Amino acid sequence: MTDQQFKDFLVYEDAITVKKINEHDARAVAARYWDDAIDISPSGTASGRPAIERRLADEFRMSGTDFAETIDRAHISGATGWFIGHWSVTRLSGARPHPITGYVAAVLERRNDVWKARLHVIGIYPAEAKDRDPPPN
């Protein structure tokens, strides 16, 4: 599989994940992680699929249903691959909804011909960087 084929595969799979995020289906999203995965976000670190599912459920309570994600770059080497990208969503906390944007990076592993996240990291762009263009392909 080439890097472009891997990216195309990830874009297809990511559309399914984004749909489940917008449905606030924490269980389905967490199923995209290996049992021993690590997820790092501004909310902290969650280690293991059950902890990731709990944190996703908590985060979904404050999120709208307009999450969008773009995969900017991807690379594959044997049974390991990674991608970087950017995302946006409307946060529902506080007096009124407000949009937030950020970046994502993930390391994926293929085990028994199944690809899942081993490490997933998201961050939020600082307010002054919100108009910044995503990294080039």
One Martini backbone bead per residue (centre of mass of N, CA, C, O) as a GRO file, in nm:
protein
  137
    1MET     BB    1   0.097   0.036   0.023
    2THR     BB    2   0.056   0.356  -0.019
    3ASP     BB    3   0.024   0.662   0.104
    4GLN     BB    4  -0.227   0.734  -0.068
    5GLN     BB    5  -0.390   0.480  -0.004
    6PHE     BB    6  -0.392   0.526   0.299
    7LYS     BB    7  -0.532   0.799   0.295
    8ASP     BB    8  -0.789   0.703   0.152
    9PHE     BB    9  -0.866   0.502   0.371
   10LEU     BB   10  -0.882   0.712   0.604
   11VAL     BB   11  -1.100   0.893   0.485
   12TYR     BB   12  -1.317   0.679   0.484
   13GLU     BB   13  -1.300   0.602   0.791
   14ASP     BB   14  -1.337   0.894   0.903
   15ALA     BB   15  -1.631   0.935   0.813
   16ILE     BB   16  -1.740   0.732   1.017
   17THR     BB   17  -1.632   0.865   1.273
   18VAL     BB   18  -1.767   1.142   1.239
   19LYS     BB   19  -2.053   1.038   1.250
   20LYS     BB   20  -2.025   0.922   1.544
   21ILE     BB   21  -1.956   1.188   1.675
   22ASN     BB   22  -2.225   1.339   1.584
   23GLU     BB   23  -2.390   1.105   1.752
   24HIS     BB   24  -2.245   1.048   2.029
   25ASP     BB   25  -2.072   0.757   1.993
   26ALA     BB   26  -1.847   0.644   2.206
   27ARG     BB   27  -1.829   0.341   2.150
   28ALA     BB   28  -1.767   0.355   1.841
   29VAL     BB   29  -1.515   0.529   1.864
   30ALA     BB   30  -1.353   0.348   2.068
   31ALA     BB   31  -1.340   0.100   1.864
   32ARG     BB   32  -1.091   0.251   1.701
   33TYR     BB   33  -0.934   0.136   1.942
   34TRP     BB   34  -0.715  -0.002   2.120
   35ASP     BB   35  -0.698  -0.131   2.434
   36ASP     BB   36  -0.384   0.015   2.456
   37ALA     BB   37  -0.452   0.298   2.414
   38ILE     BB   38  -0.378   0.652   2.354
   39ASP     BB   39  -0.528   0.966   2.468
   40ILE     BB   40  -0.470   1.312   2.374
   41SER     BB   41  -0.588   1.608   2.539
   42PRO     BB   42  -0.696   1.890   2.696
   43SER     BB   43  -0.829   1.683   2.917
   44GLY     BB   44  -0.603   1.464   2.870
   45THR     BB   45  -0.530   1.130   2.966
   46ALA     BB   46  -0.613   0.821   2.799
   47SER     BB   47  -0.602   0.474   2.905
   48GLY     BB   48  -0.773   0.292   2.726
   49ARG     BB   49  -1.078   0.226   2.605
   50PRO     BB   50  -1.263   0.286   2.853
   51ALA     BB   51  -1.144   0.571   2.910
   52ILE     BB   52  -1.203   0.687   2.631
   53GLU     BB   53  -1.509   0.652   2.637
   54ARG     BB   54  -1.565   0.830   2.883
   55ARG     BB   55  -1.443   1.092   2.771
   56LEU     BB   56  -1.615   1.116   2.521
   57ALA     BB   57  -1.887   1.137   2.665
   58ASP     BB   58  -1.814   1.401   2.810
   59GLU     BB   59  -1.745   1.572   2.553
   60PHE     BB   60  -2.023   1.540   2.403
   61ARG     BB   61  -2.188   1.726   2.606
   62MET     BB   62  -2.018   1.994   2.468
   63SER     BB   63  -2.107   1.914   2.175
   64GLY     BB   64  -2.182   1.925   1.873
   65THR     BB   65  -2.296   1.823   1.522
   66ASP     BB   66  -2.017   1.965   1.351
   67PHE     BB   67  -1.797   1.779   1.303
   68ALA     BB   68  -1.467   1.818   1.149
   69GLU     BB   69  -1.229   1.643   0.927
   70THR     BB   70  -0.881   1.660   0.809
   71ILE     BB   71  -0.654   1.494   0.612
   72ASP     BB   72  -0.326   1.590   0.523
   73ARG     BB   73  -0.141   1.341   0.625
   74ALA     BB   74   0.030   1.026   0.525
   75HIS     BB   75   0.180   0.714   0.658
   76ILE     BB   76   0.345   0.403   0.565
   77SER     BB   77   0.488   0.108   0.761
   78GLY     BB   78   0.355  -0.159   0.728
   79ALA     BB   79   0.184  -0.190   1.049
   80THR     BB   80   0.233   0.130   1.026
   81GLY     BB   81   0.074   0.452   1.090
   82TRP     BB   82   0.011   0.800   0.996
   83PHE     BB   83  -0.151   1.119   1.096
   84ILE     BB   84  -0.251   1.448   0.988
   85GLY     BB   85  -0.464   1.730   1.104
   86HIS     BB   86  -0.791   1.888   1.105
   87TRP     BB   87  -1.046   2.067   1.311
   88SER     BB   88  -1.408   2.110   1.394
   89VAL     BB   89  -1.629   2.277   1.644
   90THR     BB   90  -1.904   2.321   1.857
   91ARG     BB   91  -1.924   2.469   2.161
   92LEU     BB   92  -2.172   2.439   2.445
   93SER     BB   93  -2.041   2.603   2.649
   94GLY     BB   94  -2.193   2.830   2.820
   95ALA     BB   95  -2.386   3.091   2.700
   96ARG     BB   96  -2.252   3.017   2.412
   97PRO     BB   97  -2.170   2.917   2.125
   98HIS     BB   98  -1.840   2.799   1.999
   99PRO     BB   99  -1.581   2.784   1.796
  100ILE     BB  100  -1.342   2.522   1.726
  101THR     BB  101  -0.992   2.449   1.664
  102GLY     BB  102  -0.759   2.192   1.530
  103TYR     BB  103  -0.547   1.917   1.587
  104VAL     BB  104  -0.413   1.600   1.450
  105ALA     BB  105  -0.265   1.288   1.573
  106ALA     BB  106  -0.171   0.953   1.450
  107VAL     BB  107  -0.125   0.611   1.547
  108LEU     BB  108  -0.128   0.312   1.361
  109GLU     BB  109  -0.239  -0.035   1.374
  110ARG     BB  110  -0.187  -0.361   1.244
  111ARG     BB  111  -0.412  -0.629   1.339
  112ASN     BB  112  -0.532  -0.876   1.179
  113ASP     BB  113  -0.619  -0.664   0.943
  114VAL     BB  114  -0.653  -0.424   1.160
  115TRP     BB  115  -0.725  -0.081   1.200
  116LYS     BB  116  -0.592   0.119   1.475
  117ALA     BB  117  -0.550   0.311   1.743
  118ARG     BB  118  -0.264   0.383   1.956
  119LEU     BB  119  -0.236   0.702   1.894
  120HIS     BB  120  -0.402   1.010   2.013
  121VAL     BB  121  -0.387   1.363   1.913
  122ILE     BB  122  -0.514   1.671   2.048
  123GLY     BB  123  -0.564   2.018   1.958
  124ILE     BB  124  -0.577   2.370   2.013
  125TYR     BB  125  -0.603   2.651   1.869
  126PRO     BB  126  -0.518   2.945   1.896
  127ALA     BB  127  -0.689   3.226   1.844
  128GLU     BB  128  -0.459   3.360   1.657
  129ALA     BB  129  -0.460   3.074   1.465
  130LYS     BB  130  -0.749   3.019   1.326
  131ASP     BB  131  -0.655   3.135   1.020
  132ARG     BB  132  -0.478   2.916   0.960
  133ASP     BB  133  -0.336   2.713   0.757
  134PRO     BB  134  -0.293   2.421   0.669
  135PRO     BB  135  -0.088   2.194   0.605
  136PRO     BB  136   0.080   2.077   0.361
  137ASN     BB  137   0.093   1.787   0.151
   0.00000   0.00000   0.00000
